[in-house]
Amino acid sequence: MTDTTTPSDMRMMGIVHDALRRDLARSIDTLSGDVPPPKPQGQAVGRHVEWMMGFLHQHHHGEDEGVWPLLRRRRPDIVGVVDEMEEDHERIAPLIDRCENAARAFAVHPSEESGDALAVALRDLTDVLLPHLEREEAELMPLTSVAISAAEWAEIEQRYYVGPKSTSELGFEGHWLLDGLDAERADVVV
């Protein structure tokens, strides 16, 4: 039987969101400099942004399939907010795809033009994604922590965020998440 009394720990979601914010800003800054990055760095930025977009798609998929349905059942009073989060995901998905395509093009042929296209795509994404993340953290994460138990949250994490990935993928993600974290948040990741 699943323990439905212990609240879930939502700190990892905040850490994931912060890592996305951090690397989106870094990527935009790198691409927006006066001098385009040298080819090897440009290729690395393109590959990293492409990876990040896949990560973001998977992150949203886990929410759409695992988190939102459970919140709908447990908290019918917030279905309107959940609907808005899903609508955000629908608006964000094509922006992610656009960034992924621009990142792939930049990784293959880093140039001023392909870098500018990627920077514009990333800015357009952040214009929609960052307010979505802030609202999710302010409104839904506190409700999720009490509506979904720690055991249920662990099942969701395993099913959507951990189980589908190889050990090397999880290792890469873990190191990515640890970048710049204080000791307390690093312990959450580890």
Secondary structure, DSSP 4 states (H G I P E B T S, - for coil): ----SSBP--HHHHHHHHHHHHHHHHHHHHHTSSSPPPHHHHHHHHHHHHHHHHHHHHHHHHIIIIIHHHHHHH-GGGHHHHHHHHHHHHHHHHHHHHHHHHHHHHHHS--HHHHHHHHHHHHHHHHHHHHHHHHIIIIIHHHHHHHSBHHHHHHHIIIIIITTS-HHHHHHHHHHHHTT--HHHHHHH-
